[in-house]
């Protein structure tokens, strides 16, 4: 994994490869001591482990969905930790990769909610380009070791990203699935945004209220009622 930084520059001049509006909104995070520690952690990890996603895709969610275009925030926890699965978008896998169970359940709910036609692939890039920020709380992981990069600084960074959306944008829908995501509710200004909460779509919890939550139609209704274009969920 090559880290998405220009390592040849002096430390004080290092800039992340991230879309310009996000760079501006998160500049203080990139310049912070905790982020410098996070970078060094990732350098050490690379020497001993395979890390996902590839370095060029760590900030994929930000690069595909500039801050001003964010209409919906969908929050995951960790990147997939199997070979070829993670590409920087929560719940999404590249075309040609088998659908993970949680994504299958998301598609099942979409079909029930809006008549979604389940595709032969699991890439959600189209959603990202339509304004759906597909954000994992932790942006990297070791091969085969779920949660291995939690508590190293990524959560502080992605919390700042959630707050940036809440502060800078109007009438955004935040979809919080599962207790981990729901715990982020305090970062969001509920007076100007819609917060939708449900159990996680994993096989262990989807039947406890994720199925039937109808978050996708509710999100589009909120957007349209507030003069914003609905998301075309069909892939």
N, C-alpha and C positions, 0 to 999 in steps of 0.2 A: 504493500500500500504506500503510495506517495501521498504525503500530507498535502492538503490544498493550500499551501503557503509557498511563497517564493523564498526558499531557504538561503539563497545566496546573498540576500540583502542583510544589512545590519539588523540586529534584533529589534531595534526601535522602529525600523521601517517595514517590518513584515506586515503584509496585508493578506487577508484571506481571499480566496477565490469565491466570492459570493456576490450576488446581484446588488446593484448600487444602492437601491432604497433600503435594503436590509443592512448593508454595510453602514450606512449613515445612522440608522436607528439603533444598531447594536455596537457601534464603535467603542463605547466605553467598556463593553464586555470584552471585546477583543484586546483592549489595552490593559485589562485588569491582571492582577497577580494570579488569580485563580485560573485564568485562561492560559497564562504562561505555564503554570504547573500542569494543566491538562495537556498541552502540547508536548511537554517533556514526557509525560506518562505515555502518550501515544507513540512517541519515538521509541521508548523502551519496549513497549508491547510489540511493536513491529519486528524487533530484533529476535523475539522468541516465539511469536504466534502469528497465525494468519488472522487478519482483521477484516471485518465486513462493516459497511460496504467498501468498495474501492475508494481510494482517496478522492478521486475526482467526483464522486457521487455523495460524499458526506453531507454536502449542503444542497443536494438536489431539490429538496422541497422548497427551499428559499429561491433557488435559481429558476425554477419553473413557475413560481407563484410570487411575483413581486409584492411587496407590502401593500401598495395602494389597491391592488386587484383582489385582495383577500376578501371573500364573501362568506366562506365557511371554514372553520378550523376543526379538523378531525385529529384527535390526539391518540397516539399509540404510546407504548412504553419502551420497547427495545427493538432494534433491527432483527430480522430473522438471522439465525446463526448457522444456517446450512449453506453449503457451497452454491453460489449462483443465485441465491434468493434475494438478498438485500440490495436495493438500489436507491436508498435514500428517501423513500416514501413509505409512510406507515401503512401496513396491511397489504401493500402492493408487491408483486413479484414481476420480473421481466417476462416478456412473451416467451413461450416455450418452457417455462417452469411450471410444475404442477401446482394447482391451487392449494394453499394451506387451509386447514379446517376453518379458521376464523373468517377468512375471505369467502369461503363457500357459504358460510352462514350469513355474511353481509349480502351476498348476491341473492340468497334465498329470501331475505327480508325485503330487498329491493323488488324482487318479483312479486311478492305479496302486496307490497305497498303501492307500487306504481306500474306494475306490469312489465318490469324490466326483463329483457331477454338475456339470459345468462350466456356470456361469451365463451370462447374456447381459450381464453387467456386471462391472466390476472393482473395485467398492467393497468394502473390507475393514472397514468400520465395525463390522459385526456381530462380527468377531473382537475388535476393540478393546474393545467393550462386554462381551465375555466374559472379558477379562483378558489379552489379547495386546497387549503394548506394541509398537507398530509404529513404531520409533524410527530416524530417520535421524541419522547422526553430525553432519551439517551441516543446519541447519533452514531455510536460505534459499538462493536461487540467482538469478542474472540470467537473464532471458529468453534462451534460445538458447545459453547459455554454461555447459556442465556444469563443475562444480568451481570456479566463479568466486568462491564464498564460503568455500572451504576455507582453513584457516590464519588465520582472523580471530577465533577465539575459541569458535565453536560446538562444536568437538570437545572442548574442555576442559569445557564445560557438559554435553554429553551423556555424557562419561566419568563426570562426577560423578553423573549420573542412573543410569548402569549400576551404579556403586558403591553408590548408595542402595538400589537393588533388592537387590543382593547382601547388603548389611548388614542391612537392615530386614526382608526377607521370608525365608521358609523354603520349600525345595523348589520352586524356580523352574527352568524349562527355558530355557536360552539357546541359540538357534539362530544359529550363526555360519556364514554362507555367503560364501565367498571369502576371499582373503588379508587384505583390509582388515578384515573383521569378525573373523576369527580372531586378528588381532593384539590384539584387545581382551580376549582370554582372561585375561590377567593381572589384570584388574580384578575378576574373579569368584572367589568362594570355592568352589572345586570340592569341598570337603568336605561342603557342604550343598546344592549345586545340581547339576543335570545340564547338561553342556555338550555340545551336538551340533554337529559340524563337517562341512562339505561344501563342494565347489566352488560358486561363484556360479551362480545359475540363468540367467544370460544365455546367449544362443545360442552364444557363444564358448566356454563352459566347462560347460554343463549336462550334456553327454554324458560328461564326465570324472569323474562320480561324484555329481552332484546327482541325476540320474535314478537311482532305486533306493536313495536314502539312507533313505527311509521315516521321515523325521524326525517326521512328523505322528502316526503311530501310536505311535512310540517315546515322544513327548512325552506323549501321553494315558496310555500304560501307566505311565509314571513318576508322573504326577499321581495316578492311581487307586491305585497302590501306596502312595502317601504320604497317602492320605485326602483328596485334593483332587478336585474335580469335573473330569472331562475336558472339553475344548473341543469344541463342536459345530462342526466346520469347514465344514459345508455352508452356503452363502450363499443 
